[in-house]
Amino acid sequence: MRSHAQHDSSGRRVRRLVLWVVAGAAALGFWWREHPSPCPYGLRVWLVLPRPVITWRRLIDILSPREGERMLEIGAGTGYYALRVAERLGKSGRLDALDIQQSMLSHLARRAHERGLGNVVTSVCDAHTLPFEDDTFDGVYLSTVLGEIIDQDLALAEMYRVLRPGGRLVDGECLGDPLMVFPENLCQRATAAGFSFVRRVGVPLAYFALFRKETRDADEAQGS
Ligand SMILES: C[S@@+](CC[C@H](N)C(=O)[O-])C[C@H]1O[C@@H](n2cnc3c(N)ncnc32)[C@H](O)[C@@H]1O
C-alpha cells in the first residue's frame, strides 16, 4: 500500500508538470504574438476541435449569406466555415476560399467535392494583395486569421476594396488563438480602413464582429 507521503509527493509532481505545461504554452503564445505566422497544416487538428462561441451557426447568423451571392473567405483553412457558407449561397452563388497554404485548400476542396458543392473556388494567395477587381463581393469573412497577417491594416484595406458598397465584413476572434485580435483593436483598424461597425455577437474574448462598407450615397452625404 502507498503511504500518505508517497501520495503527496506524486500529487506535487503532477501539479508541477501541469504548471510547466501551462507556462510553456503561455510562453509559446507570447512568442507567436511577437512573430505572427500562418498556422501550419500539421496543426489542423485545432481547426476541428469544438469552438465554444465562434461556431459556424453564429457566423451564418451574423453574415447572412444568401442564395446567389458572391462571398470571399480569407484564410479558409480546412473549410470549417466555408462548407456551410457555400451551402447557403446555392448553385447560383459562389464562394472564393483563399489561403496562403495550398495544403489547407486541397483539404478544403476535397471536403467540398465530397459534399457535392460545385460553387467553391479555391485560390492560394496572400491576404495582403487580393487578386480581385474592386467592388466584387457581397461579403468577406475571416475567423482566427487576422492575427496571423503581418500587415493587418493593408489586409483590411484590401478587403474594403474588393467589397461592393453596402457589402458586409465579418471577423471572428477567440482567446484560444494566441494571435487573437481584441475587439477595440479590430474596431479601430476596421474603421480606419473605411468600414462602419454594425454589431458584435459573443463575448469580448470570443466574438464575431460585423462591419459594413457604406454605400456611395452615404459616403457622399457624409462628405457634403
Ligand atoms: C488558425 S487558421 C483558421 C482557419 C479557418 N479560418 C478556421 O477557422 O478553421 C488560419 C488560416 O489563415 C491562413 N493565413 C494566415 N496568413 C494568411 C495570409 N496572409 N493570407 C491568407 N491566408 C493566411 C493560414 O494558412 C490558416 O489556414
The ligand as a MOL file (V3000), in Angstrom:
LIG
                    3D

  0  0  0     0  0            999 V3000
M  V30 BEGIN CTAB
M  V30 COUNTS 27 29 0 0 0
M  V30 BEGIN ATOM
M  V30 1 C -5.9660 29.3910 -37.4870 0
M  V30 2 S -6.2560 29.0150 -39.1620 0 CHG=1
M  V30 3 C -8.0200 29.2900 -39.2850 0
M  V30 4 C -8.6300 28.5960 -40.4740 0
M  V30 5 C -10.1360 28.8020 -40.6220 0
M  V30 6 N -10.4630 30.1940 -40.7100 0
M  V30 7 C -10.8610 28.1800 -39.4620 0
M  V30 8 O -11.3390 28.9280 -38.5860 0
M  V30 9 O -10.9640 26.9350 -39.4240 0 CHG=-1
M  V30 10 C -5.6250 30.4430 -40.0140 0
M  V30 11 C -5.5540 30.2870 -41.5210 0
M  V30 12 O -5.1800 31.5450 -42.1040 0
M  V30 13 C -4.2460 31.3130 -43.1390 0
M  V30 14 N -3.4370 32.5310 -43.3380 0
M  V30 15 C -2.5220 33.0550 -42.4880 0
M  V30 16 N -1.9680 34.1640 -43.0050 0
M  V30 17 C -2.5400 34.3600 -44.2120 0
M  V30 18 C -2.3820 35.3460 -45.2370 0
M  V30 19 N -1.5010 36.3480 -45.1280 0
M  V30 20 N -3.1330 35.2390 -46.3490 0
M  V30 21 C -4.0320 34.2140 -46.4850 0
M  V30 22 N -4.2150 33.2570 -45.5550 0
M  V30 23 C -3.4830 33.3120 -44.4340 0
M  V30 24 C -3.4320 30.1190 -42.6400 0
M  V30 25 O -2.7720 29.4540 -43.6820 0
M  V30 26 C -4.5120 29.2680 -41.9620 0
M  V30 27 O -5.1000 28.3530 -42.8450 0
M  V30 END ATOM
M  V30 BEGIN BOND
M  V30 1 1 1 2
M  V30 2 1 2 3
M  V30 3 1 2 10
M  V30 4 1 3 4
M  V30 5 1 4 5
M  V30 6 1 5 6
M  V30 7 1 5 7
M  V30 8 2 7 8
M  V30 9 1 7 9
M  V30 10 1 10 11
M  V30 11 1 11 12
M  V30 12 1 11 26
M  V30 13 1 12 13
M  V30 14 1 13 14
M  V30 15 1 13 24
M  V30 16 1 14 15
M  V30 17 1 14 23
M  V30 18 2 15 16
M  V30 19 1 16 17
M  V30 20 1 17 18
M  V30 21 2 17 23
M  V30 22 1 18 19
M  V30 23 2 18 20
M  V30 24 1 20 21
M  V30 25 2 21 22
M  V30 26 1 22 23
M  V30 27 1 24 25
M  V30 28 1 24 26
M  V30 29 1 26 27
M  V30 END BOND
M  V30 END CTAB
M  END
